[in-house]
Amino acid sequence: MKNYRFLIVRQDRIGDAVLSTSLPHEIKKNYPSSFIAVLVRDYTKDIFEHNPYVDEIIILNRKQTLLEFAREIRGHKFDYSFALLPEEFINWGLFLAGIKTRIGVGHKFYQFITNTKSVYRRKYLDKRHEADYCMDFLRKLSIEPDTINPEIFLTTSEREKAGKIRSFFAGKKLIGINSTSGNSAPNIPVEEYKALIIKLQKEHPDLQVIVTDLKVPAEIDEMKNIHYINRNCTLREAIVNFSALDLLISASTGPMHIASALKVPTLAFFCPLPACTPDLWGPLGNKAINIVPEEEYCRIKCPGDPKICKFIGAEKLTIDNIILEMMSILNKL
């Protein structure tokens, strides 16, 4: 059995990191004796904590020089590296670290001159999921994955903490509301989230609304009978809190992917533009409803920039329809 040493580099945001979590599992299924490390930013490391298929988490130190970075990576004696996001500094560092087989994304000149192998995105024309694009790195090694579903693993004590959260609310269904998206995806205005919370409290007393934002917007801060469960939490603590939910309502953002990796049902808002569609970024492996505005709305009112779209006037994203879709999920639980 080959004792290969693999390095997975995922130095971008939370959602992207979550969608790469199935890579270690698929590698281990083919090479059980292999060593797998992930190179990530400090604020995403908790996504890979307690993952039984990850042997080491390496934190990307942006203060290191190129030679210092290369020297650190060289010490691990990796056979393969997968750089899921192209970056010249990391590309050169992996090259100088002496990794024999390096695989990146795209046609960058620095990849060409360092003899880095590449996988390609083909401009999202075939509506493949981002998690499936990640698996192209394994296909480069003739490994066909069994699943692309993300995975986040909890310890026994973390599951017990989540159970205590559920017990605290005495059998109520826990509805998470994550109102922010870090400007990474189209989203309804925070005022609409506030109106949604008020209507849920009035019409569904059997539900408990829990705001999950790490930084709560002023508009919904300190509302009555609302629990702000992730305030001042680490990402790992927030992951445990997300696992206690019965449903998360959010835009297409990191918390949605965390919920899906924990198999928590989600209701999320999406833009139909090719780079934002649920075909590319939707939740995987959980019960999910993805709401996309009607074609007529997008044809007439699309601002052209998904980052500034607020879905104003979209019938499918009215509060009444959001609640209707939400109940259709809860009634099946």
N, C-alpha and C positions, 0 to 999 in steps of 0.2 A: 504494500500500500504506500502510495507516494505521500511523503511528508512535506508537501509544498507549503510555502509561506506567502499569504496573500495580504495585500494592503488595499483597503477600500477608502478612497478619498471623497468626502462629501462635505465641502467647506461652506455650503450656503445655508438657506433658511430652514426653519423647523419642518415645514411641510415637505420640502425636498428630502430632508434627512429621513423623515418617517417613511417615505416611499422607497427608500433604499434598504429598509430593514430586513427584507426577505432575501437579500443577496447572501448574507452569511449562512443562512439555513440551507439554501440551494447548493452552495459550495460544499458544505459539510456532508450533504447527502451523497455527493459524488466523491469527495475526498475526506472521509471521516477523520483521518489522522492529520489533516492540515492544520496550520496555525493561521488564524484570521485576526487582523487588526483593522480598526477603523481610525481614520484621521479626520477629526471634526473640530469645529469651533467649540470653545468652552461652553457656550450657552445652549448647545444642542447635545452635549455628551450624555445627558440624562435619558435621552431617547434610547440609547444603546446599553444603559446600565442593566445588569442582571440578565442580559441576553445570553442564553447558554451556548450560542454559536459564535460569540465574539470572545476571543481570548485576551485582547488588550484594546484599550481606548487610548489613542494618542491625541493630545490637545495641540492644535495648530497654534504656534507661538508667533504672532506677527512681528515681534520685536527681534526675532532671529535674523541674522544675515543669511544669504543663500547658502554659504558654505557651512554655517552652523546647522541649518535645517538639513542639508544633505548629509552631514556627518551623523546627526541623530538618526535619520532614516537608515543610513548605511549600517548602523549598528544592529539593526533587526534582521539583516540578511534576507530581505524579501525576494521571492522568485517572480511574483507578479504584482502589478499595481493597476488599479482601476481608478482613473481620475474622472469622476462623473460630471464635473464642471470644469471647462477649460480655463486655465490660468497659467500664465507664462512662468511666474515664480515657482509654482509647484511643479510644473513640467520640467524645468531645469533642475530642480532639487531632486526629483525622482531619477532623472538621467545621471546626475552626479553621484547619486547614492548607489549606482551600479546595479539597479534592478534590471534584470535581463529582458523581461517582457513587460512593457508598459503600454497600456491601452488608454486612449483618451477619446474626446469627442470632436469631430469636425476636421477642418483642413488648415489649421493654423500653421504658419511658416515655422514657428519654433518647434512644432511637432514633427514637421518634415525633416528638419536638420538634425533632430535628436533620434530619428528613426522610431518614433512613437506610432504604434498601430492605432487605427481609428475606427470608431463606429459613427454612423451618420443619422441625422434626424429626418431628412427628407421633407422638411418644412411642414410637418404635421399633417400631410395630405391624406393619410389613411386612418386618421382618428384613433391612433393607438394611444394607450395610456402611458403617462410618464413612468409608472412603475415597470411597464413592459419595455420601454426604451432602456431602463436601467439593466434589464436582463440581457440586452444585446452584448454586454461585456462578457457574460458567461457564454453566450452563443459563439462568441469569437473563439472560445476554447472548446467548442463542440459540446457544450453543456446545455441541454434544453430543460428549462425549469418546469417544475410541476405546478407551481403557483406563483402569482405576482403579488398576493395579498400581503400588506405590511403586518409587522408583528411588534408589539411592545409587551414585555414580560414583567409581571409583578411578583414580588416575593410573598410568602405566606403572611408576614406581618403587614405588608401593604394591603393585601386583600382584607385582612382583619380591620384595618383602619377604614377602608371603603365601606365595609359592612357596618361599622359603628356610625358612619355618616348616614347611611340609609335608616338605621334603627332610630337615630335621633329624630327623624321626621315622621315617625310612627306610621309607616306604611303608605305615605303619600308618594305619588309619582314625582320624580325629581326632573324638572325641566331646566336644562342649562341654557342660558342666553349669553352668547359671546358677541358683543356688539361691535368690536373693533376688528380691523383686518390688516393693520399696518400698511395701508395703502397698497396691498398686494393683489387686491381683487375688488370687483364691483360690490357695492354693499348698500343696503337701505340706510337712510339717515338714522342717527342715534335717536332722534325724536320719535321715529317710527318704532324703534325698539321699546322706548318708554311707553308708547301707546299700547303696544302689544303686551307688555308686562301688566299694565293697568287692566286691560281687558281680560287677561288670563286670571288675574286675582279676583275680578268681579264675577266672572262667569264659570270659573272652574276651581272652586275652593278645595277640591280633592287633589289639586296639583300644588307643588311647591316650586316656585321660581327661584333659581340660583344663578346669579350673575358670575360668569367665569373669567371675565377679563382680568389680566394681571394688573393693568392700569385702567381703572374704571372711569369712563367719561363723566364729567360733572353733571350732565343732564340726567343720568340715572343713578348717581351716587346718593347713598343715604335714603333710598326709597323705603317706605314702611313694609315690614314683613318680607323683606328680601334678604337673602344671605349672599354675601360677597366672599365666596369660598376660597378664591385664589389670591386675595389681597396679601401682599408681602410674602408670597410663597416662592420657593424655588420651582424650577420647571418640574423636577421629580415629584415634589409635593403636589403640584397641579395635576400631573398625570394621574396620581392616585385619586385625586378629587374627581377628575373627569370619569374615572372608571366607576364611580358610584352613581352616575346619572342614568336615567331611563331614556333620555333623549337630549341631544344638543342641537340648538338652532343657531346658525351662524352663516357668514359668507364663506366662500371657498378659501379657507385659510388654514394655518397650522393647527389650531385646536380641532378643526373638523377632521384632519388626518389623524391626529392623536386619538380622537374618539373612534374612528373607524378601525384603527389598529388595536384598540381595546374591545372591539366588537360592540360598541355603544351605538345605538341607532342615531342617525343624523337627518336633519332637514337643512339643506343648504341652498344658497342663491348663486346662480351662475350666469355668465354672459355667453351668448352663442358664438362669439368670434372664435376663430380657429385656435388661438393661443390660450383661450380661457374656458373652452367647452368642458362639460363634465366627462366627455369621452376621453379627454386628456388628463383632467385633474380631479375627477370625481372620487368619492370615498369608495373603498374596496373592502369586501369581506364582512360587511355589516348590513343591517337593514337601513335603507336610505331612500329619501325622496329628494331629488334635485330639481329645484324650480328654476326654469328659464323663462324670461319674458316672452310674450306672444310675438310672432313674426311682425305683425303690424306695428307694434310698439317700437321694435328695433329698427324697422325700416324708416319710420318717421322721426323718432326722437333720439336715435343713437347719437351720442356726442362724439363718436369716433375714437375716444380714449377710454378704455374700460376702467382705468384707475379713477376717473372722475364721475363715472356713471353712478347714479343713485336710484335708478329704477323708478323715478317719479312718474306716476300715472300708469304704471304697468299693472294690469288687472290681476295677473297671476301672483303679484307680490303685494296685494292688499292685505291688511291685517286679518280680515275675515277669511281669506283664502289660505293664508299661512296657518291659521288655527285649524281650518278644515283639514288641511293636509297633515298637520301635526296629529290630530285625533285619529286619522286613518292609520298612522303608525302605532300609536298607543293602544288602539283597540285590538291590534294583532299581537301584542306582547303577552 
